[in-house]
Amino acid sequence: MNLASHYPNFEVEFSGKGVRDVLPLSVMTSGVWGIYYLVSELFPTYVFVSYGVSPKESSLIASLMTLASGIGGAVAIALRMNLASLDKVVSLSVIGTLPALMIYSSSLWSFGLFVLGFFNELAITAIYAYVLNVSGSKSGTLGLAAVNSGEILGGVALFALAGADISQSFALAVLVSLVELFLLVPYARVRSLRS
């Protein structure tokens, strides 16, 4: 619809180069979004099945992650953080993924969920900033749409893996996410050499 419209200041560059660079990036960072989705959906069920914690109590505990996400986003804006680098994408994504393992310890649930939410939001912000750098200003919207689509598809696929064994789902999701992230580093280096 946007391509067919003729409103003023419409200057999208539809070369596809930005999208081609962003699609692999979206798959390699899909675990970051996927972990957040997986934990938010499965935490209440996991602690009910494993520890007998009521859904009401576990949902309240899980809401810490959402609260922490809001704080993480606000901090990024308030401090005007420059997160648009590959190193920041990878480091924040690792920090925004590993706390999912704290779910296996009842004494660390609250802390793990808070850290996961806070750094996951910073990681997503860094991914978006990096995508805008990769895709360029004229195809930035298209790049963000591509990365969102890839992350949702990859994240839902990660969620589907949880169906195999809910008790191991968080560990498996972290492992898959870390493998994806560490494939991103050589991919981005090769891409930068080509440009």
N, C-alpha and C positions, 0 to 999 in steps of 0.2 A: 504494500500500500504506500509506504514511504517513497519507494522508487518511482511510483507512478504519479505522485503528487507534485505540485509545483509551487509550494509555499516559499516565501523568501528565505534566504540563508541556507537553503538545502544544498549541501556540498558533499554528500557521501561519495567516497571513492569506492567503486564496486569492482576492484581489480581481483579480489579474492585472495591476494597475497597475505593480507592480515589474518584472514580466516584460516588459511592453510597453516599459518604459524601458530594460531591459537588452538586449533582442534587437538593436536597432540598434547598441548599444555593442559587443556581441560580434562583430558583423560588422566594425565599424570598427577593432577591435583584433585581428582574426583573423590579420593579417599578422605580428604579433609572435610568436605561437605558430607560425605557418606558416614563418617564416624559420628558427626554431630546428629545426623538423622537417626542412625542406628541406636545410639545411646538414648536419645530422647524418646524413641519408640519402645525400646526393649528393656530399659532399666527397671521400670515398675514391674514388668512380668518376671524378669530375672530374679529380682530380690524377693518377690512373692514366692516363686517356685523354689528358690535356693534357701531362703531364710525365713519364709513365712511372714514377711513384712507386708502390712496391708497396703492395697493400692492407693488409699488415701494418703498414708504416710509417705510412701515411696514417690508419689506424684509431687508431693510438697518438697521432698528432697531434690527431685529432678528439676524443679523450677529454679533451683540455684543456678543451673546452667544457663537458662534464659536470662536471668538477672545479670549474670556475669558477662554474657554476650553484649547486653546493652551497655554495661560499664566499659567493656573493651572497645566498642565502637565509639563511645563518647570520649575515651582517652585518646584514641587515634585522631579524632577531630580536634579536640581541645589542644593537644600538643602539636598539631599539624605535622604529624609524623610522615616522613618520606619513606614509604615502604615499597617503592617501585623497583626493587632490585631482586635478582635471582637469589642471592644469598639470604635476603630477608624472607622471601617466599619459602625457601626450603627450611630455614631455621624456625620460623614461626609455625610452619606447618607441622614440623616434627614436635614442637612443644604443644601445639594444638591438637595432637593426635595421641601421644603417649599417655596422657592422664586417663584415657579410657581403661587402661589396665588397673587403675586404682579401684575400679568397681568390684574387683575380686576381693577387696579387703573392706569389711564393714566399718573399720575405724577410719578409713580414708575416703569413703564415698563422697561426703560433703566437700572436702577439700578438692578431690579429683574432679568432681563435676564443675566446681567454680573455676579451677584452673583451665579445664577443658573449654568451657564456654568463653572465658576471657581471651585466651590465646587463639582459639579457633576463629573468633571474630576478627582478631588482628591478622590472622593468616588469610582469611577470605578477603579482607581489605587489601592486603599485600598482593594477592593474586589478581584482583581487579586492577590495581594500579599498574602492575607489571603487564597485564593484558593491554591496557591502554597504551603503554610504551611500545609494545610489540606490534599492535595493529595500527597504530598511528591515529592522529586526531580525526582524520576524515572517515575512518571506518571503525572508530572506537565503539560505537553503539552495536555495530554488527559483531565486533570481536567479543563484547560483553555478552551478547545474546548467545554466541557460539560457546563461550566458556560455561555459561549457565546451563545450557542444554547438555553439554558433555559431562559436567559435574553431576547433574541430576541423573542422567542415564547411568553413569559409573557408580554413583552413590546408591541407586536403587539396586544395581547388580550386586554391590557389596552387601546390601541388606538381604538380598535373596540368599547369599551364602550362609547367613545366620540361621536359615531354616534347617540346615544340616544338623546343627548342634548348638542350642542356645547357650550352653555352659561355656563353649569355646568361642562364641561369636565375636566377643570384644577383642580377644587375642588375635584371632584370624583377621579381623578388620584392621587392626593396627599393623600386622605383618604385611598385608596387601598394600596398605597405604604407604608404608615406608619403602617398599619395593618400588612402587610407582614414583614416589618422590625422588628416590636416588637414580631412577632412569631419567628424570627431568634434567639433572645436572649435565650429563654428557650431551643430551639432546640440545639443550640451550647453548652449550659451548659450540657445538657443530653449527647450529643455526647462526650464531654470531660471527663465526668465521666465514660463512657464506655471504653475509651481508656486507 
